Amino acid sequence: MSSKVISPFLIEASGRKHVQQTHLARETHRAKSTVNGYFNGIPTPVEAMVEIAAVINDSELSQQLAYESFGTLPNFSSDKYEESAFAMDVFQRKESNERKAMKEQAELALTKLNHKLTETDKSVLTAYVNEFLDEILIELKIVGLITRKLDVSTNQLIKKRIPYWVSENYLKTRG
């Protein structure tokens, strides 16, 4: 896995969580000059990202680093729209309505055998999935805003929630 420049995300998250570079250096067992480099545009190795994310304990940083490293969903970040709970609720309704408007057409395409899907069916399904992704992006931002208010990370809540998901058979047990 390659290193990535993550300085803008580090600066934002450390500001949100009031974490100083000296604290990060101490907690990650890295030289202060190394950590300072990460804050100033020096590429950060993935293993350092994991350790830094754990120390800063910020949901938005973790989500953005997962995107930078593994291509998962990025964190909602806009130059045009405010990132308030109200704005996210408006966007969530908009995206949900757009997805629901496509649902019947998508369900019809989903009933077809894979080898019978037309290009139009595939196009409908792709658009439907894209609407889901839009909705998930917004919902993850809502979760991030709530966890920020609670001063807990999404990762911490996920760890506590996994036993429930296993009991509901949403996840397989590990082992």
C-alpha atoms as one frame of an Amber mdcrd trajectory, in Angstrom:
protein
   0.000   0.000   0.000   1.397   3.395  -0.904   1.689   6.556   1.114  -0.739
   9.445   0.603  -0.703  13.159   1.297  -3.331  13.657   3.993  -2.290  17.022
   5.437  -5.598  18.855   4.779  -7.537  16.119   6.587  -5.076  16.023   9.489
  -5.254  19.774   9.945  -9.076  19.768   9.968  -9.421  16.775  12.302  -6.744
  17.853  14.756  -8.434  21.256  14.914 -11.861  19.706  15.522 -10.514  17.423
  18.237  -7.931  19.875  19.661  -5.085  17.384  19.209  -1.576  18.799  18.908
   1.234  17.382  16.823   3.367  16.729  19.895   0.594  14.565  21.358   0.272
  12.649  18.081   4.028  12.113  17.916   4.124  10.813  21.485   1.080   8.532
  21.112   2.178   7.078  17.747   5.855   6.758  18.792   6.992   8.890  15.879
   9.381  11.821  15.807   7.672  15.203  16.024   9.428  16.167  12.776   7.856
  13.127  11.070   4.375  14.040  12.273   4.996  17.667  11.327   5.896  16.458
   7.847   2.554  14.656   7.566   0.835  17.949   8.443   2.894  19.777   5.808
   2.357  17.606   2.755   4.802  14.730   3.226   3.074  11.472   2.162   1.860
   9.398   5.107   2.179   5.587   5.089  -1.049   3.642   5.672   0.171   2.178
   8.970   0.821   5.728  10.237  -2.657   6.782   9.044  -4.211   3.975  11.085
  -2.299   4.967  14.223  -2.979   8.685  13.777  -6.694   8.056  13.164  -6.876
   5.986  16.344  -5.287   8.763  18.396  -7.352  11.616  16.914 -10.483   9.428
  17.138 -12.453  11.477  14.590 -15.115   9.794  12.441 -14.695  12.172   9.520
 -10.920  11.685   9.444 -11.275   7.896   9.588 -13.791   7.923   6.747 -11.620
  10.174   4.584  -8.480   8.113   5.236 -10.374   4.928   4.312 -11.353   6.625
   1.060  -7.800   7.797   0.376  -6.333   4.372   1.138  -8.971   1.905  -0.022
 -11.464   3.766  -2.201 -14.437   3.582   0.177 -16.947   6.444   0.343 -15.316
   9.808   1.014 -16.542  12.180   3.686 -19.137  14.745   2.517 -17.295  18.036
   2.182 -18.733  20.959   0.243 -17.593  24.421  -0.746 -21.216  25.330  -1.515
 -23.417  23.793   1.191 -23.266  24.061   4.940 -22.565  20.846   6.787 -25.245
  21.189   9.455 -27.656  18.524  10.655 -30.485  20.510   9.052 -28.761  20.675
   5.650 -27.928  16.974   5.785 -31.559  16.169   6.619 -32.692  18.165   3.568
 -30.169  16.342   1.358 -31.098  12.965   2.834 -34.781  13.500   1.967 -33.849
  14.683  -1.545 -31.629  11.662  -2.203 -34.133   9.235  -0.695 -36.918  10.630
  -2.875 -34.732  10.389  -5.993 -33.923   6.745  -5.215 -37.543   5.871  -4.429
 -38.648   7.430  -7.729 -36.475   4.868  -9.528 -37.365   1.889  -7.349 -40.112
   0.287  -9.448 -38.065   0.412 -12.641 -35.006  -0.960 -10.815 -37.014  -3.769
  -9.209 -38.313  -4.863 -12.601 -34.754  -5.024 -13.921 -33.676  -6.973 -10.817
 -36.259  -9.679 -11.554 -34.542 -10.540 -14.829 -31.943 -13.255 -15.196 -28.443
 -11.787 -15.470 -27.952 -12.915 -19.066 -31.294 -11.302 -20.046 -30.444  -7.816
 -18.789 -30.504  -5.206 -21.554 -28.217  -2.198 -21.689 -31.213  -0.123 -20.563
 -31.723  -2.440 -17.559 -28.062  -2.114 -16.643 -28.283   1.644 -16.988 -31.352
   1.758 -14.720 -29.636  -0.417 -12.112 -26.464   1.670 -12.229 -28.479   4.863
 -11.739 -30.366   3.223  -8.848 -27.137   2.176  -7.140 -25.748   5.681  -7.643
 -28.795   7.102  -5.853 -28.153   4.683  -2.981 -24.531   5.853  -2.843 -25.645
   9.498  -2.766 -27.968   8.693   0.124 -25.309   6.719   2.018 -22.784   9.567
   1.604 -25.253  11.957   3.238 -26.251   9.486   5.958 -22.612   8.874   6.868
 -22.175  12.632   7.265 -25.221  12.699   9.571 -23.690   9.896  11.649 -20.411
  11.833  11.757 -22.134  15.008  12.942 -23.946  13.103  15.678 -20.815  11.267
  16.822 -18.969  14.600  16.922 -21.658  15.958  19.252 -21.319  12.815  21.405
 -17.500  13.093  21.329 -17.240   9.468  20.271 -16.083   7.997  16.963 -18.143
   5.974  14.560 -15.522   3.235  14.918 -16.191   3.016  18.656 -19.943   2.758
  18.090 -19.469   0.139  15.363 -17.390  -2.035  17.705 -20.172  -1.871  20.282
 -22.843  -2.586  17.648 -21.194  -5.628  16.027 -22.596  -8.123  18.584 -26.119
  -6.941  17.730 -25.476  -7.311  13.997 -24.120 -10.800  14.578 -27.186 -11.710
  16.678 -29.420 -10.472  13.840 -27.368 -12.501  11.337 -26.366  -9.325   9.477
 -22.743 -10.368  10.018 -21.140 -13.770  10.261 -19.378 -14.604  13.479 -15.626
 -14.462  13.241 -13.618 -17.475  14.071
